[in-house]
Amino acid sequence: MAHFRKYLHIATLAFLLSCSLHSTNTSAQTELWDTYMSRFGDRPASILVDMGLILTAPDVRYPYLVITGPKALHSDKNGIPVKEEIASLEDILDATGNFLTGLTAKKLAGTLTYNGQRNNYYYVRDTMGIRNAIMRMYTRNFKDYKFALTIKYDPQWLMYRTFLYPSNETQNWMDNNKVITQMLQNGDSLTKPRNITFAACFNADSSRNAFTIFITNSGYTVDKDHTVKNTDYPLCMLFHKYGYIKKDSINIITDEIRNNIKVHNGIYNGWNAPFKQLTDTTGTKATH
């Protein structure tokens, strides 16, 4: 269970680093924020990203990228700002956002916390006056803090699309992390085998039938086929395999399933499993 406790700790850390930004920015525009942990060299990094921007990226109205943010005064041995200082860092980032709003139209694409530095990534329409305004802000209001400031031309939004936005592998990990974290927080032992059920939808009978052959040959049992009206992928199915839920193995399993669903022109709709408490000795199942 030690590796699962560490897994939960990482997810909690990512949440702490993201919660303030969610509360102060999501009312400004339609956003879809999510967060994940990464690693650069020997140090962890927390990346908070607006996933919804991928639908319109690159937005030609915002060709310039501004990367800026404060250096924490106190960080742990991994370079993560101490919990007590996160609110102060967010105050500085909020002030930065307000300064930029007065200068140019902008879109906040994400936030990176790494090696004691917490930077926002803004795509902006115009860069005139930005450098001097941010420097004045720190000099007048946050003189105890060092800060980073990079301004570059990025009309293709490469920094967002190839750095901030998670890879398919990372998205797979993020989805699994949410399910496992919820199970652990609800008291699931994760030490007992159970049916792990997956969901997928397809746009043609031939595609669903071909995937069904693949999945049954791989040891899965198909539970149910059903049709969902008024969608682009109406032909759906549930299938399961009996086994243990382990962090490493579930990532491998779901990655394989995702890839094969994509090969068969379908969409993957996640997984679920019966809830089992640590003290459960009756075999009673409860869904979560």
N, C-alpha and C positions, 0 to 999 in steps of 0.2 A: 504493500500500500504506500510505501514511501514515495515512489515516483508519481503516484496519483495526487498525493498531498502537494508535491512540488508543482505539479500541473495546475492544481487549483490555485496555488499561490501566484503563479504567473498570470493566470486569467484575472485574479483579483487586482493585481498590480496594474494591469492594462486598463481595468475599469476605473481605478482611482485616477489614473493619468488622463482619462477621457471624460469623466463625468462633468467637470466644470465647463468644458467646451461645449458639451451637448446642451447644457442649461442656458448658456449665454448666446448661442448662435443659431439654434435651429428655428427660431421664430422669424429670422430674417429672410429665408428663402426655403424652397422645397429641397430638403436634404435627406440623405440616407447615410448616416454616419455608422461606421463600424471600426473596430480596432483589432490589431493583432501584434504579436511580439515577433521580432526578428533578431538577428545577431550579425554584427559587423566586426570581424576580427574576433577578439576574445570577450566582447562586451555586448550585453543585450540592448535592444532598442524597442521602443514602443512607437507604433505608427497608427495614427488616427486618420481616417480617410473618408471623404464623401464619395461613397460608391456610386451615387446617382449621377455624378458628373460624367461617367463613362459614356452615357447615352448621347451626350452632345459634344464630347471632346474629339478634336480640338475646337474650341469656340473662338472663331476668328476675331470676335470683338475684344478679346482679352489676350493679346499676343505676348505680353511681358510677364515675367515671373519675378516676384519679390519674395526672398527667403529671409526671414528675420525673427529674432527672439532673444530672450535673456539667457545668460549663463547662471545656473543655480549657485547660490552661495554655499550650500551644503548638499553633498551627494553621498550615497553609500559607496561601498567598495566597487560596485558594478557600474558606477556612473549614473545611477538613478536618483533624481532629486528626492530628498527626504519628504515624507508625507506632509509634514507641517509647513513646508515651503511651497507646495503645489498651488495653493490659493494665491499667494503673492505672484507667482509666475503667470498665473492666469490673468491677474489684474493688469500686468504689464502687456500681455498679449491683447487683452480687451482694449487697452488704451491705444495700442498700435493700430488695431482695426479701426478705431474711431478716427485716428489721425488720417488713415488712408481713405476712409469714407469722405472726408472733407476735401480730398485732393483728386480722386478719380474713382470711376466705377471699378468694382473688384469682385472676385469670387474666391472664397477660401476653399482650397482644395484638400488641405490636410495639415497635420502636425506631426513632427518627428521629435521624440525625446531620446537623446543618445549622448553618452559621455558628459552628463551634466548640463547639456544644452537642450533648450526646448524652443524649437523654431516652427513658426507658421509658414505655410506656402500659399501665397496669394497670386492669382492671375489677375492682372490689371490692364486697363485700357491705355493709360498714359503714365509715364514715370517722372514727369516734370515735378521737381520739388520734393520728391519722396525722400531721397537720401538726406537732405538737409533737415526735413521735418522730423524724421525719426531720430537723427542725431540730437536735435534740440530737445526732443521729448525725453531722451535718456539723461541728457545733461541737466535738465531742469527738474525732472520728477523722479528719476530712478538712478541717481548718480552712483549708488553703491554697486550697481550691476554692470558687468561687461555684457556686450551684446554682439550678435552676428548680423550682418546685413550684406546680402548679395542681390544684385539686380541684373537680370539677363533677358535676352530675347529668346523666347521659346514658343513660336507660333504654332508648332505641332503638338504642344503640351506633352513633350517627351518625358519630362520629369514626373508628371502625373501618371501617364499611361504606362511607363516602364519602371518607375521607382515606387511611388506612393501606392498605386493601385496593385492589389495583391495578384500574384500568379494563380493559375488554376490549382496548382498544388497547395498553395497557401490558403486559398478559399476553401478547399476541401478540408484542410486542418481547422479553419475557423468554424465551419459548420459543425464539425465533429466536436470541437472544443465546447461549443455552446450546449450541445446535448449532454455531454459527459459532465460538464461543470454543474448543470442543473441536477443531474442525477446524484452527484456527490453532495451537493448542497441539501438535497432532499433526504439524505441519509442512505442512499443505495450503497451496498457493500462493493459492488462490481466484482465480487468473488464467485458469483453463482452463474452458471450457464442459463441461457434462456433463448427463446426465439427472437432473432433480430430481423425486423421487417423493414423492407425497402419499398419505395414507391417510384414509379416512372410513368410517363405519358408519351404517346407517339401520335404522328399525324396520318398514319396509314396502317391498315391491317397487316400488310406485308412486313412492315418494319416491326410491329409488335410481335408478330409471329416469329420472325427471324431472331429477335432478341429472346423470346421465350425459349427457343431451341438452345441458344447459347447458355442461358441462365440455368436451365434444367440439367444440361450437360455438365455444368459447373457445381452441381450439388445443391442447388436451391430448389425450394418448393413454391410453386405459384399458388397463391391463396385466392386471388380474385381478379377478374377482368371487369372493368366497368367503363361507361361512357360519360364524359362530362360535356354538356352542351355549351355551345357558344364560346368555344375556345379554339385556338389554332392547333392544339394538341389534345384532342378529345378522347383518344383511346388509351386508357390508363390501366395500370395493373399494380398489384401488391405481391411481393414474393419474400420468402424468409429462409434463413438458415439458423440452425441451432448451434450455439456456441457461447464463448466468453466474450465480454466486451473489454478489450484492452486497447490502450491508447495507440500503440504502434500498429497493431494488426488492423484496427478499424480504419485507420488512415489508408493502409494498403488496400483493404477490401473496397472501401468506398471509391478510391481513386480508380481501381479497375472497373467497378460498376459504372461510374460516371463516364469513363472513356468509351466503354462499349455501348452505353445508351446513346452517346453522341454519334458513334459510328453508325448506329441504326436510326439516325435522324429523330431522336427523342430528347426529352428533357428529364433530368433527375430531380425528384421531389423529396429527397432526404430519407432518414431512417428513424425508427423508434423501437422501443423494447419494453416489455413488462418491467415494472418497478419492483425491486427486491430490497427490503430493509436488511440491515446487518443482523438484526435479531430475529428475522423471519425464519421459522423452522417448519412452517405448515405447508409451504409451497404455494400459498395464496398469491395471486398476481393482481397488481393494481397498476393501471396505466397512468402515465404522467404526461 
